[in-house]
Each structure stands twice: as C-alpha cells, then as structure tokens.
Amino acid sequence: MSRARTGRRLSLHGLPLRGRLTLMTTAVFAVLGCGLLLLNWLSIRQLLEDNRHIVDPVSSVALTRTEPSPAATPQGSSVPAVLTSPAQDFEDFQHTVLSDLLLRSLLLLAVFTALAGLLAWWGSSRSLHRLSQVTAAARRISTGSALDERLGLTGPRDEVRELGDSFDVMLDRLDRSFTAQRRFTSHASHELRTPLTLQRTALEIPLAQGRVPVDLRPAVQRALDANARSERLIAALLTLARGESGQLTPHPADLEDAARDALADLADEARTAGIRITADPTPAPVAGDPSLLRQIALNLLANAVRHNHRDGAATVTTGTVGGLAFIEVGNTGPVLDPDELPALFEPFQRGREHRSDGSGLGLAVVRAITLTHHGELTATPRPGGGLTVRVELPTAPGTGPPGPGT
C-alpha cells in the first residue's frame, strides 16, 4: 500500500507545473460539480415530496377497484381485482424523474469537466508563458559569460512581473560586481607589470655583466625565477580578465592554426619531459579573437604535457562536425574521479600530479574564453588515467560541413 501511494505521489510530482495546475483545477471543478449535482438531486426530491398532496390528496384514501367486463368473464369464474392507488403512481413518477435527472446530470457534468480541463490547460499556458521567459533567460545567462541580458517583462503587474523585475535587479547587481572585479584584476595586473619588469632588469644586468659575486649568483637566479613566475601569473590573470569580459570583435580564425602554434611552442618542453604528442589537426574555421583562441590551444596542450607522467602521451585533434569547430586534447596521467573535474576549471587549481610551478589558471582561462565565444567545454576522465578536454565553437559564418568531394 505504501509503495503504491509513493508511486502515485512521484508520478504526480513528475508532471510539469502546467499539468499539475490543470489537474488540480479540473479536480476541484469535478468535486464541486458532484456536490452541486447531489444538492440539486436532493432538493428536487424534497420538492416532489413537499408537493405530494397535489397528486395524492389526503382525502383520497379509498382504493379504486377495477373489475373486468361481465361479458369478458366466463360465468362461474372470478378474476381478482386490480388495485391501484395515487400514492403508487406518484412513487413511480418520482423514481422515473429522479433517475432521469441523475443520468442527465452525470452526462452534463462529464462534458463540462472535460471542457473545464481544456480551459484550465489553456489558461495555465497563458499564465505561465512569461514564467517560461524567465526560465529561458536564466538558462541562457547560466551557460554564457555575459550578464548584460535583461528580461524587461511587460503586461499586468502581477507576481510573474514582480519576479522578472527582481531577476533584472539581481542581474544588475551581479553585472556591476563582476565588472568591478574584472576591472580591478586587469588594472592591478597592469600596475604590477612595470615594477616586475624593473626588478627583472635590475637583476639581469648585473648578472650579465658579471658583477654578482659567485656565492650570490644562486640567490639572484632564484629571484629571477620567482620574478618570471610572477610575470606568468600576471599574464594569465590578464588573459582571464580579458576572456571573461565578454567583449569581442570577431575575426576569422582557425583552430588548426592555433593547435600548430601550440605544438611548436611546447615541442621542447614535451621532448624534455618525454611526452609523445600525436597530432591530427584539420581545418576548423571559427570567428573570434585569434589571440584568445590560440590561448585555448596553448593552455590545453600545456596542461596535457605538464600534468602527465614521465614518458606519457598526449593527443591533439581539430576539425568540424555538425556545424561546430572543435579542438580536443587528451593525455595520460593520474586517474581522476569525475567529481574532481569541476574543480579543475576553477582559478588557482592544480592537479595532483604536475611537474611545473604553474599558476593553476590554465583551464580556468580556457573555460572563460570558451564561454565568451559561446562555445561548449567538456572534460572526460580516461579509464587508464588522464583527461580528455574538448572545446566546441560555432563555425565561422559562410562555412559548413565539407561536401562529398572535399
């Protein structure tokens, strides 16, 4: 019994809001209609009883005796008399009227209940249309990197209108907050680049001129290495802020070129680490910021090389499929739990196995640039260890899937 009730409850909760409103409205109409039908039936029965004296007067107490004709009756035989009364006639009349009334009322109730269900479905669809607009806008904003879209609902100032206005106010505050954060990151990074450049110059000149004592050279070299790490961190922060800005001037670009540039830049590092890279770049035309798109390929391949084990492997593939251009980078490495993947794309997150002093911004930059270009990023752990990351972007206007002869 409890399982049956639980199943009915789950099936009801599985209905959309429009279906639940329609079902509830129809059920209320049916219950009230049944109540009205019952009261009407009882009222008519009471009215008939109250007017019984019209058909069955109190003075008519004698029975009417109906005898057959003497000519039709054989002599010497007797036929019992047929006894009727106004009371019996009234009972038959009342039964016929009430039965017919009940049948017709039930038929009319079924017809109007079905009509009420249709009207409830139509009315709930009209009422929930603007709520669907709020849901669609929230879904678009959640999958993008820009917060400049607003609902701007019109119509009566009801609860849905108030929800839309509150949603717009929340988006305004979030947009201002994130814009201020990105602006601060960008300005702070720019301001820090100058003193870091001066520090690096002040260390490199004496070291190149041989004016640094031998016992101090390791310390100066460590300071230069720290300075270089700081410069890389600032460059990554600037790229992240630029990728999250959502302000792009699209230009024709190709993910194939970005992948080839990344392969050339990381060839020495991969060779030193013993990483074998297998590349299959094919044309993947897109429209976007070429420098940011190159950063996608560079960061993905750098992540595959640096978060790998000795004598590991990495793959790079680009191409088009289904009207989308893609770049896919995979690598061997430690076994990853699927629950760990979302954290890898957060800023300053480093994998468990890496051989570099990176900033932990590589995959966060990839995600930000992908969202800014209205693309989709997916990451899948490999069964034997490692990760496969795929970025899909809309192809450039005027390009499509290759024909059979290409």
GIUR-V73287 format. One record per backbone hydrogen bond with DSSP energy under -0.5 kcal/mol. CO is the residue of the C=O (numbers start at 1). NH is the residue of the N-H. E is the energy in kcal/mol with one decimal. If there is no record, write none. Layout:
co: <CO,CO>
nh: <NH,NH>
e: <E,E>
//
This chain:
co: <1,2,3,4,5,6,7,8,9,10,12,16,17,18,19,20,21,22,23,24,25,26,27,28,29,30,31,32,33,34,35,36,37,38,39,40,41,42,43,44,45,46,47,49,51,51,52,52,57,59,63,64,64,65,66,69,69,70,72,74,81,82,82,84,85,86,87,88,89,90,91,92,93,94,95,96,97,98,99,100,101,102,103,104,105,106,107,108,109,110,111,112,113,114,115,116,117,118,119,120,121,122,123,124,125,126,128,129,130,131,132,133,134,135,136,137,138,139,141,156,158,159,160,161,162,163,164,165,166,167,168,169,170,171,172,173,174,175,176,177,178,179,180,181,182,183,184,185,186,187,188,189,190,191,192,193,194,195,196,197,198,199,200,201,202,203,204,205,206,206,206,207,211,213,213,214,214,216,217,218,219,220,221,222,223,224,225,226,227,228,229,230,231,232,233,234,235,236,237,238,239,240,241,242,246,248,251,253,254,255,256,257,258,259,260,261,262,264,266,267,268,269,270,270,271,273,274,275,276,276,277,278,280,284,285,286,288,288,289,290,291,292,293,294,295,296,297,298,299,300,301,302,303,306,306,309,312,313,314,315,316,317,319,321,323,324,325,326,327,328,329,330,331,334,337,337,338,340,341,341,342,343,346,348,352,360,360,361,362,363,364,365,366,367,368,369,370,371,371,376,378,380,382,386,387,388,389,390,391,392,393,394,396,403>
nh: <5,6,7,8,9,10,11,12,13,14,15,20,21,22,23,24,25,26,27,28,29,30,31,32,33,34,35,36,37,38,39,40,41,42,43,44,45,46,47,48,49,50,51,52,54,55,55,56,60,61,65,66,84,67,82,72,73,73,74,77,83,66,84,64,89,90,91,92,93,94,95,96,97,98,99,100,101,102,103,104,105,106,107,108,109,110,111,112,113,114,115,116,117,118,119,120,121,122,123,124,125,126,127,128,129,129,132,133,134,135,136,137,138,139,140,141,142,143,144,158,162,163,164,165,166,167,168,169,170,171,172,173,174,175,176,177,178,179,180,181,182,183,184,185,186,187,188,189,190,191,192,193,194,195,196,197,198,199,200,201,202,203,204,205,206,207,208,209,210,211,212,210,213,216,217,217,218,220,221,222,223,224,225,226,227,228,229,230,231,232,233,234,235,236,237,238,239,240,241,242,243,244,245,245,248,250,288,286,258,259,260,261,262,263,264,265,266,267,270,271,272,273,274,275,274,311,276,277,278,314,279,316,318,255,396,253,251,290,293,294,295,296,297,298,299,300,301,302,303,304,305,306,307,308,355,312,276,332,278,330,280,328,326,324,395,321,393,319,391,317,389,315,387,386,340,341,341,344,344,345,345,346,349,350,354,348,349,365,366,367,368,369,370,371,372,373,375,145,374,392,390,388,385,382,331,380,329,378,327,376,325,287,399,406>
e: <-2.3,-2.4,-2.5,-2.2,-2.3,-2.6,-2.4,-2.0,-2.3,-1.4,-1.3,-2.4,-2.6,-2.2,-2.8,-2.7,-2.7,-2.6,-2.3,-2.5,-2.4,-2.6,-2.5,-2.6,-2.6,-2.4,-2.3,-2.7,-2.7,-2.4,-2.5,-2.6,-2.6,-2.6,-2.4,-2.5,-2.2,-2.2,-2.4,-2.4,-2.1,-2.5,-1.4,-1.3,-1.3,-0.6,-0.9,-3.2,-0.8,-1.8,-0.5,-0.6,-0.9,-0.6,-1.2,-0.8,-0.6,-0.9,-0.6,-1.8,-0.6,-1.0,-0.6,-1.2,-1.7,-2.3,-2.0,-2.2,-2.2,-2.7,-2.3,-2.2,-2.4,-2.5,-2.2,-2.3,-2.5,-2.3,-2.3,-2.4,-2.3,-2.3,-2.1,-2.6,-2.5,-2.2,-2.2,-2.6,-2.1,-2.0,-2.1,-2.4,-2.2,-2.0,-2.5,-2.5,-2.2,-2.4,-2.9,-2.6,-2.0,-2.1,-2.3,-2.4,-0.6,-0.6,-2.0,-1.4,-1.8,-2.1,-2.7,-2.4,-2.4,-2.2,-2.3,-2.5,-2.1,-1.3,-0.9,-1.9,-2.3,-2.2,-2.5,-2.5,-2.4,-2.3,-2.2,-2.2,-2.3,-2.2,-2.3,-2.1,-2.5,-2.9,-2.4,-2.3,-2.9,-2.4,-2.3,-2.1,-2.7,-2.5,-2.4,-2.4,-2.6,-2.8,-3.0,-2.2,-2.3,-2.6,-1.9,-1.2,-0.8,-0.8,-1.7,-2.2,-2.3,-2.4,-2.5,-2.3,-2.6,-1.5,-2.6,-2.3,-0.6,-1.4,-2.6,-2.2,-0.5,-2.3,-0.5,-0.6,-0.5,-1.1,-0.9,-0.7,-0.5,-2.4,-2.7,-2.2,-2.2,-2.2,-2.4,-2.5,-2.3,-2.4,-2.3,-2.2,-2.2,-2.3,-2.3,-2.3,-2.4,-2.3,-2.4,-2.4,-2.1,-2.6,-2.7,-2.4,-2.7,-2.0,-0.6,-0.6,-0.7,-0.6,-2.6,-2.7,-1.7,-2.4,-2.3,-2.4,-2.1,-2.3,-2.0,-2.3,-2.0,-0.6,-2.5,-2.3,-2.5,-2.0,-0.7,-2.7,-0.6,-1.1,-0.5,-0.6,-0.5,-2.5,-0.5,-2.3,-1.3,-2.2,-1.2,-2.5,-2.0,-0.7,-2.5,-2.2,-1.4,-1.4,-1.6,-2.6,-2.7,-2.4,-2.3,-2.5,-2.4,-1.9,-2.0,-2.7,-2.0,-0.8,-1.4,-1.3,-2.4,-2.2,-2.9,-1.9,-2.8,-3.2,-2.9,-1.3,-1.4,-2.6,-3.2,-1.7,-2.6,-2.4,-2.9,-2.6,-1.1,-2.3,-2.2,-0.6,-0.9,-0.9,-1.0,-0.7,-0.9,-1.5,-0.9,-0.5,-0.5,-0.7,-1.7,-2.5,-1.8,-2.5,-2.2,-2.6,-2.4,-2.4,-2.1,-1.7,-2.8,-0.5,-1.7,-2.8,-2.9,-2.2,-1.6,-1.7,-1.8,-2.7,-2.6,-2.5,-1.9,-2.5,-3.0,-0.6,-1.8,-1.4>
//
